[in-house]
Amino acid sequence: MKFKKNKVIQFLSAVFLIASFASTLHANNGLPGIGITEALETALKKNPIMKSVRAQRDATEAGIGAAKSDFFPQILVSSGYTHFKEPNIIVPIHKVGVFPPLDNEIYEAITQVKVPLFSGGRTLAGTRAARASATESAVQEDLTEKRLIEGIVQIYIQSQELQDKKGLIIARLQILQQRYRELGLLLNEGRVSPADLGLVTSSIELTRSDSLEIESGFYQLTIRLGQLVGTNSPIKPLVPTQDGLVEKVLLPDSLTAVSQVAGPEVRIAQAQLERTQALRAQASRSFWPEISGFASYFARSGGDLDMTGEWAIGLNISLPIFDGGRRIANVRAAKASVRAAEQGHQAVLQTQNAALRIAFEQWRIFDIRQQHLAQAVGSKSQSVIAQRQRYEAGRISLSELLTQETELLQLQITERGVVYAGQLALTNYHATSGTLTASLAETIVRSVP
């Protein structure tokens, strides 16, 4: 009686494990879902980092106007009031021996126009530097957009991979459940031992453990997706229908063209180099004089507010003679900055080329590995079918069969993992080369073989 009670407890335990597993698999179903098209559109509009780089781009573009303003005349209007201790002249003396009226309260208004005539090229160099900064900000926005798109693609590809694993584990669990029921019947007839039930229960526990890891990984993806689309709440990625067709546009370019690719990082380095070169030119031209013309109109009055005005025009030449070596130091610093930018540009170019070659090689190897693993899965599946037949004939033990089935499951998971790793490498290739767009990202997600 006690033996039958133990069997019932074991059976109910297995049923509980399976039910618990099913509830775990559906724990995230209550989260709001979003398709990849909507996710990309929302992220590009609402992601805080994207908003930040757009604002930075607007700021640097405004800097171009600020730099170019030095080419145009400047108009200044000012007014003031001065109370002197003793009476003072209201207007300048124009005739010898004829003194203007005096007052200790002086009101004045000045309108002045300053026209820049020559700056030694400093204004032009400053404008070039401002344009280079604006270019850098624009490319930084493009880079941020590419990395944001890549991050969302990674989430959807990884979500597809987890769903594949989930399907394999559910199928495995269904087989174990059926086997447990069959063993329960055979145990009543005395044809199997309780140890066989223990082996199946152990396999169920192990499978459930794998399922928890999958669900945890999927929930982490929902958190990441929510963050990328600009919200603090988890959002479930709704995986689109896969067509399995790899379009020619997705395939990486020939490696012979890698050295000619100018991805976002390279273009940022180029803009930084152009800015330092412009600043070097600006520093070098600080030794040139600055020439400007001016025209002024002065109006002054005493306490009676009877304004008297006069005008003046002139030419101003400014040439600093000695500044303690500041200009020389600035030139040296600017030249050093150019050398640093040149080396930085070279380093970024080499890094990009290496990244493209690595991504290309990963994609190529993953594609070949997937073909071999697919054949291995097919052969292993046939082997497991044969092993099941041998088990039913009593020629091998249950533990041997379970080992073979577990190896098949792991091989299937590995094969699908290689497929998705290849898609991730393909995504990284296009992101690094600067060719990744929202439409291309959707194509990549839908083209998983």
Backbone torsions as a table, in degrees:
resi	resn	phi	psi	omega
1	MET	NA	-42.4	178.2
2	LYS	-64.1	-36.9	-179.8
3	PHE	-63.8	-43.0	178.8
4	LYS	-65.8	-36.1	178.5
5	LYS	-62.9	-40.9	178.4
6	ASN	-63.3	-38.5	179.1
7	LYS	-64.3	-41.2	178.9
8	VAL	-63.4	-42.9	-179.9
9	ILE	-62.3	-42.7	179.2
10	GLN	-63.7	-41.3	-179.7
11	PHE	-65.1	-45.7	179.0
12	LEU	-63.8	-34.6	178.8
13	SER	-64.0	-43.0	179.1
14	ALA	-64.3	-41.6	178.2
15	VAL	-62.0	-40.9	178.8
16	PHE	-63.1	-41.4	179.7
17	LEU	-62.3	-42.9	-178.8
18	ILE	-67.8	-42.0	178.5
19	ALA	-64.6	-40.7	178.2
20	SER	-63.6	-39.7	178.6
21	PHE	-62.1	-44.1	-179.8
22	ALA	-63.0	-41.3	178.9
23	SER	-65.8	-34.4	178.0
24	THR	-66.7	-40.5	-179.5
25	LEU	-63.1	-27.7	-177.1
26	HIS	-103.9	14.1	-176.0
27	ALA	-67.4	-27.2	-176.7
28	ASN	-95.3	4.5	-176.3
29	ASN	-68.2	-21.2	-178.8
30	GLY	-78.2	-8.3	-179.6
31	LEU	-75.4	147.1	175.2
32	PRO	-65.7	143.7	-178.4
33	GLY	-110.5	159.8	-179.7
34	ILE	-148.8	136.6	176.9
35	GLY	-78.3	165.6	-174.8
36	ILE	-67.2	-34.4	179.2
37	THR	-62.5	-48.8	179.1
38	GLU	-66.3	-37.0	179.9
39	ALA	-62.6	-44.1	179.7
40	LEU	-65.0	-45.4	-179.4
41	GLU	-62.8	-44.5	-178.5
42	THR	-66.5	-42.7	-178.6
43	ALA	-63.4	-42.9	-178.5
44	LEU	-66.4	-23.5	179.7
45	LYS	-92.6	-39.1	-167.7
46	LYS	-111.9	-9.8	-179.7
47	ASN	-61.5	127.7	-176.4
48	PRO	-59.4	-35.7	180.0
49	ILE	-66.0	-39.7	177.3
50	MET	-63.6	-41.4	178.0
51	LYS	-62.9	-38.0	-179.4
52	SER	-65.1	-46.3	-178.1
53	VAL	-69.8	-30.5	175.5
54	ARG	-65.6	-42.4	177.8
55	ALA	-63.5	-38.5	177.8
56	GLN	-65.4	-37.7	176.9
57	ARG	-63.7	-43.5	178.3
58	ASP	-60.6	-38.6	-179.5
59	ALA	-65.4	-44.0	-178.8
60	THR	-71.1	-32.6	176.3
61	GLU	-66.4	-36.4	175.7
62	ALA	-65.9	-29.6	178.1
63	GLY	-63.3	-26.7	177.3
64	ILE	-64.5	-45.3	178.3
65	GLY	-62.3	-38.6	178.8
66	ALA	-64.0	-40.1	179.6
67	ALA	-69.8	-38.9	-178.6
68	LYS	-72.3	-19.6	-178.3
69	SER	-63.0	-22.4	178.8
70	ASP	-69.0	-11.8	175.3
71	PHE	-78.5	-20.6	-170.3
72	PHE	-101.1	157.0	176.8
73	PRO	-61.7	152.4	177.1
74	GLN	-115.9	134.0	-179.2
75	ILE	-116.2	127.2	-177.5
76	LEU	-125.6	128.6	175.9
77	VAL	-120.7	128.0	179.9
78	SER	-141.7	158.5	177.6
79	SER	-145.7	160.3	-178.3
80	GLY	-163.9	168.9	178.4
81	TYR	-136.9	133.7	179.2
82	THR	-131.4	131.8	175.4
83	HIS	-109.5	114.6	-179.3
84	PHE	-92.3	151.5	177.0
85	LYS	-65.9	-42.1	177.8
86	GLU	-115.5	155.6	177.7
87	PRO	-56.5	142.3	-177.6
88	ASN	-131.0	161.8	-179.2
89	ILE	-69.6	143.4	-178.5
90	ILE	-85.1	-43.0	178.6
91	VAL	-123.4	160.0	-179.7
92	PRO	-62.1	159.4	175.8
93	ILE	-79.3	125.0	-178.3
94	HIS	-109.2	-22.7	-179.5
95	LYS	-128.0	139.9	179.6
96	VAL	-65.4	128.9	177.9
97	GLY	84.2	-6.1	177.8
98	VAL	-109.8	112.0	-177.1
99	PHE	-97.9	136.8	177.1
100	PRO	-72.4	168.7	179.7
101	PRO	-64.2	153.9	-179.3
102	LEU	-111.5	152.7	175.9
103	ASP	-164.0	149.2	176.6
104	ASN	-93.6	1.1	173.0
105	GLU	-119.2	118.1	-176.5
106	ILE	-120.5	125.9	172.5
107	TYR	-107.7	138.7	-179.6
108	GLU	-144.1	151.1	175.3
109	ALA	-137.0	135.0	-175.9
110	ILE	-130.3	131.6	171.5
111	THR	-118.4	124.1	-176.1
112	GLN	-131.8	135.7	176.1
113	VAL	-116.1	124.8	178.9
114	LYS	-115.0	127.1	-177.3
115	VAL	-115.9	113.5	177.8
116	PRO	-70.8	130.1	-179.4
117	LEU	-109.7	-38.2	-177.6
118	PHE	-156.0	129.5	179.4
119	SER	-126.0	11.0	180.0
120	GLY	71.5	15.9	-179.9
121	GLY	88.9	2.7	-178.8
122	ARG	-66.0	-40.8	-179.7
123	THR	-64.3	-43.1	178.9
124	LEU	-63.2	-42.1	179.5
125	ALA	-66.1	-39.1	177.6
126	GLY	-64.0	-36.9	177.4
127	THR	-66.5	-41.1	177.0
128	ARG	-61.4	-41.4	179.0
129	ALA	-64.0	-40.0	179.3
130	ALA	-66.1	-39.8	177.7
131	ARG	-64.6	-40.4	178.7
132	ALA	-63.7	-39.1	177.6
133	SER	-64.4	-40.5	178.2
134	ALA	-65.4	-39.8	177.2
135	THR	-62.5	-43.4	178.6
136	GLU	-60.2	-43.2	179.9
137	SER	-65.3	-39.0	178.8
138	ALA	-64.9	-42.2	178.8
139	VAL	-69.7	-34.7	176.4
140	GLN	-62.4	-37.8	175.3
141	GLU	-63.5	-42.9	178.6
142	ASP	-63.8	-41.7	178.5
143	LEU	-63.0	-44.7	178.7
144	THR	-61.4	-39.8	178.3
145	GLU	-64.1	-43.4	179.4
146	LYS	-62.7	-44.0	-179.2
147	ARG	-68.5	-33.3	176.7
148	LEU	-66.7	-44.9	177.7
149	ILE	-61.8	-43.1	179.0
150	GLU	-60.9	-41.6	179.1
151	GLY	-62.0	-40.5	179.2
152	ILE	-69.1	-40.8	176.9
153	VAL	-60.2	-43.0	178.4
154	GLN	-58.2	-42.1	-179.7
155	ILE	-61.7	-45.4	-177.4
156	TYR	-71.3	-36.0	177.1
157	ILE	-67.4	-44.4	178.4
158	GLN	-65.2	-33.9	176.0
159	SER	-65.1	-40.6	175.5
160	GLN	-60.8	-42.6	-179.9
161	GLU	-62.4	-43.2	179.5
162	LEU	-65.8	-36.4	177.8
163	GLN	-66.4	-38.0	175.5
164	ASP	-61.8	-46.5	178.0
165	LYS	-60.9	-40.4	179.6
166	LYS	-61.1	-43.7	178.9
167	GLY	-62.9	-41.4	179.1
168	LEU	-64.7	-40.7	-178.5
169	ILE	-69.7	-38.7	177.5
170	ILE	-62.5	-43.8	178.2
171	ALA	-61.9	-41.3	178.0
172	ARG	-63.2	-41.6	-178.9
173	LEU	-67.5	-35.6	177.4
174	GLN	-64.2	-39.5	177.0
175	ILE	-64.0	-43.8	179.2
176	LEU	-63.6	-38.8	178.7
177	GLN	-62.9	-45.2	179.1
178	GLN	-63.7	-40.3	179.6
179	ARG	-65.9	-36.6	179.0
180	TYR	-64.2	-40.6	178.9
181	ARG	-64.1	-42.8	179.4
182	GLU	-63.5	-41.7	179.3
183	LEU	-65.3	-34.0	177.5
184	GLY	-61.2	-40.1	177.7
185	LEU	-68.7	-41.7	-180.0
186	LEU	-67.6	-31.1	178.8
187	LEU	-65.6	-36.7	177.4
188	ASN	-62.7	-30.3	-179.5
189	GLU	-89.8	-1.7	178.5
190	GLY	76.6	19.8	-176.3
191	ARG	-93.5	-14.3	174.7
192	VAL	-132.9	164.0	-179.1
193	SER	-101.8	161.7	175.6
194	PRO	-58.8	-23.3	179.1
195	ALA	-62.7	-33.6	178.0
196	ASP	-64.7	-40.9	176.1
197	LEU	-62.8	-37.8	178.3
198	GLY	-63.0	-38.4	178.0
199	LEU	-63.4	-43.0	180.0
200	VAL	-67.0	-42.6	178.0
201	THR	-60.6	-39.3	177.4
202	SER	-62.8	-41.3	178.5
203	SER	-64.9	-37.7	177.3
204	ILE	-63.1	-43.5	178.9
205	GLU	-61.0	-44.0	-179.7
206	LEU	-63.8	-41.8	179.1
207	THR	-64.9	-40.1	178.2
208	ARG	-64.0	-38.2	176.8
209	SER	-60.7	-42.9	177.1
210	ASP	-62.3	-37.2	-179.0
211	SER	-65.4	-37.3	178.7
212	LEU	-63.6	-38.7	177.8
213	GLU	-63.8	-39.5	179.2
214	ILE	-64.6	-46.7	-178.9
215	GLU	-64.6	-37.4	177.2
216	SER	-64.6	-42.7	178.0
217	GLY	-62.9	-39.8	179.8
218	PHE	-66.5	-40.8	179.6
219	TYR	-64.9	-37.2	176.2
220	GLN	-62.1	-36.4	177.0
221	LEU	-65.3	-37.3	179.0
222	THR	-65.0	-37.4	178.1
223	ILE	-66.3	-45.1	-179.9
224	ARG	-63.4	-40.8	-179.8
225	LEU	-65.2	-41.4	177.3
226	GLY	-59.9	-41.3	179.7
227	GLN	-65.9	-40.3	-177.6
228	LEU	-69.2	-32.7	180.0
229	VAL	-86.9	4.1	172.3
230	GLY	89.8	32.5	177.4
231	THR	-135.8	161.1	178.7
232	ASN	-93.2	-1.4	-177.2
233	SER	-99.9	145.5	176.0
234	PRO	-64.9	143.2	177.8
235	ILE	-132.7	130.2	-177.3
236	LYS	-81.8	127.8	176.2
237	PRO	-74.9	123.4	177.2
238	LEU	-90.5	108.7	-174.8
239	VAL	-71.3	128.0	-179.9
240	PRO	-73.6	167.3	176.6
241	THR	-66.5	135.0	-178.1
242	GLN	-95.6	133.5	177.1
243	ASP	-101.2	-15.7	175.6
244	GLY	72.1	5.7	-178.9
245	LEU	-96.7	120.1	179.0
246	VAL	-90.8	107.6	-179.6
247	GLU	-70.8	153.7	-177.2
248	LYS	-61.7	-31.6	-178.4
249	VAL	-64.0	-21.4	-178.5
250	LEU	-79.2	-25.2	-172.9
251	LEU	-68.1	137.1	178.9
252	PRO	-59.7	148.8	177.9
253	ASP	-68.5	165.0	175.8
254	SER	-62.1	144.9	-178.3
255	LEU	-65.3	-16.0	179.0
256	THR	-68.4	-19.1	-178.8
257	ALA	-97.6	-1.0	-175.9
258	VAL	-60.3	-42.2	-176.6
259	SER	-67.1	-15.6	-179.5
260	GLN	-96.1	-4.2	-178.6
261	VAL	-77.2	134.4	175.7
262	ALA	-119.6	87.9	178.8
263	GLY	-73.5	177.5	-177.8
264	PRO	-57.1	-41.9	-179.5
265	GLU	-61.6	-39.8	179.4
266	VAL	-66.8	-41.5	-179.2
267	ARG	-67.8	-32.5	174.5
268	ILE	-64.5	-44.3	178.7
269	ALA	-63.7	-37.2	177.4
270	GLN	-63.9	-42.7	178.6
271	ALA	-64.7	-38.4	177.4
272	GLN	-64.2	-39.0	177.4
273	LEU	-64.7	-43.8	179.3
274	GLU	-62.7	-38.2	179.5
275	ARG	-66.2	-43.6	-179.9
276	THR	-66.5	-33.8	177.1
277	GLN	-66.4	-39.9	177.8
278	ALA	-66.4	-40.6	178.7
279	LEU	-66.8	-32.9	175.5
280	ARG	-64.8	-43.0	178.0
281	ALA	-63.4	-38.9	179.4
282	GLN	-64.4	-41.3	178.9
283	ALA	-67.5	-39.1	-179.4
284	SER	-65.8	-32.0	-177.6
285	ARG	-84.7	3.0	177.6
286	SER	-70.3	-12.8	178.1
287	PHE	-82.9	-10.4	-179.7
288	TRP	-84.0	152.4	177.9
289	PRO	-73.3	162.3	175.9
290	GLU	-116.8	126.9	-177.1
291	ILE	-120.0	133.1	178.3
292	SER	-147.4	151.5	174.7
293	GLY	-105.5	157.4	-179.3
294	PHE	-146.5	155.2	174.2
295	ALA	-140.0	134.0	-175.2
296	SER	-133.9	151.0	173.2
297	TYR	-130.9	122.3	-177.6
298	PHE	-109.7	137.7	174.2
299	ALA	-133.0	125.9	-177.5
300	ARG	-133.0	156.0	-179.9
301	SER	-155.4	155.8	172.8
302	GLY	-86.6	-158.7	-177.1
303	GLY	-65.6	-18.2	-179.7
304	ASP	-82.1	-3.4	178.3
305	LEU	59.8	31.4	173.7
306	ASP	-92.8	91.5	-171.2
307	MET	-70.2	136.2	174.7
308	THR	-123.5	126.6	-174.5
309	GLY	-121.0	161.0	174.9
310	GLU	-156.4	159.5	-177.4
311	TRP	-116.7	166.5	178.8
312	ALA	-154.5	143.0	174.9
313	ILE	-129.3	156.6	-179.2
314	GLY	-172.4	-178.4	-179.7
315	LEU	-129.2	136.3	-178.0
316	ASN	-122.4	127.5	176.7
317	ILE	-119.3	125.1	-177.7
318	SER	-121.3	125.0	178.7
319	LEU	-140.5	106.4	178.0
320	PRO	-68.7	129.5	-178.4
321	ILE	-93.4	-44.9	-177.2
322	PHE	-142.1	128.1	179.1
323	ASP	-134.0	24.3	178.2
324	GLY	74.3	18.4	179.2
325	GLY	86.5	11.0	-177.9
326	ARG	-62.8	-45.9	-177.5
327	ARG	-65.0	-39.3	178.1
328	ILE	-63.4	-42.6	178.4
329	ALA	-64.1	-39.1	179.3
330	ASN	-64.1	-38.3	178.2
331	VAL	-65.2	-43.8	178.4
332	ARG	-61.8	-43.5	179.2
333	ALA	-63.3	-40.1	180.0
334	ALA	-65.4	-40.3	178.2
335	LYS	-64.7	-40.8	177.7
336	ALA	-64.1	-37.4	177.9
337	SER	-64.1	-37.2	177.7
338	VAL	-65.4	-43.2	178.9
339	ARG	-62.1	-40.6	178.7
340	ALA	-64.6	-41.5	179.6
341	ALA	-66.3	-37.4	177.7
342	GLU	-62.6	-45.8	178.5
343	GLN	-67.3	-36.4	177.0
344	GLY	-63.4	-41.2	177.5
345	HIS	-62.6	-43.4	179.0
346	GLN	-63.4	-40.7	-179.8
347	ALA	-65.6	-42.2	179.4
348	VAL	-65.4	-39.6	178.5
349	LEU	-62.2	-44.0	178.1
350	GLN	-65.3	-40.3	178.6
351	THR	-62.8	-42.6	178.7
352	GLN	-63.2	-47.1	-179.4
353	ASN	-60.2	-41.2	178.2
354	ALA	-65.1	-42.3	-179.6
355	ALA	-64.0	-40.5	178.7
356	LEU	-65.3	-42.1	179.3
357	ARG	-64.8	-41.0	179.5
358	ILE	-65.3	-45.7	179.5
359	ALA	-62.4	-40.5	177.7
360	PHE	-62.2	-45.2	-178.9
361	GLU	-66.5	-39.7	177.6
362	GLN	-61.5	-46.7	179.7
363	TRP	-60.6	-43.7	-178.6
364	ARG	-63.9	-46.5	-178.1
365	ILE	-68.3	-41.5	179.1
366	PHE	-61.5	-37.1	179.2
367	ASP	-65.2	-42.9	179.0
368	ILE	-68.6	-43.9	179.4
369	ARG	-59.9	-39.7	-178.6
370	GLN	-62.4	-38.0	178.8
371	GLN	-64.6	-43.6	178.8
372	HIS	-66.6	-41.9	-179.2
373	LEU	-67.3	-34.4	177.3
374	ALA	-62.7	-40.8	176.5
375	GLN	-66.3	-38.9	179.2
376	ALA	-64.4	-40.3	178.4
377	VAL	-63.3	-43.0	178.9
378	GLY	-61.8	-44.0	179.7
379	SER	-66.6	-41.6	179.6
380	LYS	-65.3	-36.5	177.6
381	SER	-61.8	-42.9	177.3
382	GLN	-63.9	-39.1	178.7
383	SER	-63.5	-42.5	-179.5
384	VAL	-65.2	-37.9	176.7
385	ILE	-59.9	-43.9	178.6
386	ALA	-65.1	-39.0	179.7
387	GLN	-65.5	-35.7	177.2
388	ARG	-65.4	-39.4	177.4
389	GLN	-64.6	-38.7	178.0
390	ARG	-67.3	-36.2	178.0
391	TYR	-65.6	-44.5	179.5
392	GLU	-62.6	-29.1	178.1
393	ALA	-84.2	-1.9	178.0
394	GLY	78.7	21.9	-176.4
395	ARG	-94.4	-18.6	174.2
396	ILE	-132.9	162.2	-178.1
397	SER	-83.0	164.6	178.1
398	LEU	-63.8	-38.8	-179.2
399	SER	-61.9	-38.1	178.0
400	GLU	-64.4	-41.8	179.8
401	LEU	-65.0	-45.4	179.7
402	LEU	-61.3	-37.0	177.7
403	THR	-63.0	-43.6	179.4
404	GLN	-65.2	-40.3	179.6
405	GLU	-67.4	-38.6	177.7
406	THR	-64.6	-41.3	177.3
407	GLU	-62.2	-38.7	177.7
408	LEU	-63.5	-43.9	179.3
409	LEU	-60.6	-45.3	179.8
410	GLN	-64.9	-36.0	178.3
411	LEU	-68.2	-39.1	177.4
412	GLN	-64.3	-42.4	179.2
413	ILE	-64.6	-40.7	179.1
414	THR	-63.9	-42.0	-179.4
415	GLU	-62.3	-44.0	178.7
416	ARG	-69.3	-35.1	178.3
417	GLY	-62.2	-37.9	178.3
418	VAL	-66.4	-36.8	177.9
419	VAL	-59.7	-47.9	-177.0
420	TYR	-73.1	-31.3	175.4
421	ALA	-62.8	-37.4	176.6
422	GLY	-64.6	-39.4	177.3
423	GLN	-65.7	-37.8	177.9
424	LEU	-65.7	-40.8	177.6
425	ALA	-63.9	-38.4	178.2
426	LEU	-64.3	-41.8	178.1
427	THR	-62.7	-44.2	179.9
428	ASN	-63.6	-36.1	178.6
429	TYR	-60.7	-48.4	-177.5
430	HIS	-70.6	-34.2	177.5
431	ALA	-65.7	-41.6	-179.2
432	THR	-68.8	-38.5	-179.3
433	SER	-79.5	-9.4	178.5
434	GLY	84.0	13.2	-178.2
435	THR	-100.3	1.3	-177.5
436	LEU	-78.9	122.6	176.3
437	THR	-123.7	171.3	180.0
438	ALA	-62.4	-42.9	-179.8
439	SER	-66.8	-39.1	177.9
440	LEU	-66.3	-36.6	178.6
441	ALA	-62.0	-43.3	178.2
442	GLU	-62.7	-39.1	179.1
443	THR	-63.6	-40.6	179.5
444	ILE	-62.6	-44.8	-178.6
445	VAL	-63.6	-37.0	-177.0
446	ARG	-82.8	-8.8	-173.3
447	SER	-101.3	17.7	178.6
448	VAL	-64.8	123.2	-176.9
449	PRO	-73.3	NA	NA
